[in-house]
Amino acid sequence: MADDLEFRPDDIKAAREWLRGEVRKGSLRDLQARRTLARMLRSDPPDVGLLFILADAIDPDGEGGQRLFLKRKPGHPRRINQRHVASFIYQKTKAGASWKAAVQEAMNEFRCARATVTAAWAVWQKHIKDRPETFGRV
């Protein structure tokens, strides 16, 4: 592993236990081991042996017995412009479409759920009725 002089022996032992899968997830030992590994990876230069161990743990075809499964945080939800959705519904109903048909078209156009479309309409409906000329086009 990285220069052992930088790390306490107990930290190195914890990291080895973690890499072998001997540490309970969420335990203090788990946190100690992961912090140690992170410091080792950030050291300059990182230990080549540690890099190979981690690569094998991540690689689905790796040789080690331990597997790491990396989880990504969900991305940011797609945001739609509620005013555009409400304006779209207004334009469709003004052109003669039923409100229900306009909502369905908005769902298809903006690729969102009915609840999203109706929420947009609920927010902007009053503004549209007060100043319809500003919502005649998007």
C-alpha angles and dihedrals in degrees: 000000000000119000100315091210090072094056132059114245090241091054091052091048091051091051091051091048090050093050090051091051095246097125124089112240113253095015123129088252090054091053092046092050095047092047090050092049091049091051090048092051091049093049117108108269102013115227109268092211091055090049090054092048091051092045090054091047092053097039110089087213094043122134101231123094093231120082126197117204111202116212122201123212111244114266124249111286114255109258123211128200104251092200090057091050093049091046090051090053091047092051092049094048090045088054090055105268118135117253090246092052091046090052091050091049090049090051089054095041096049095031095231140122126275090248090058092050095046091046090054090050092049091053097046103031094092092050091049092051091048095049111013093164091070092054098048089099136018 
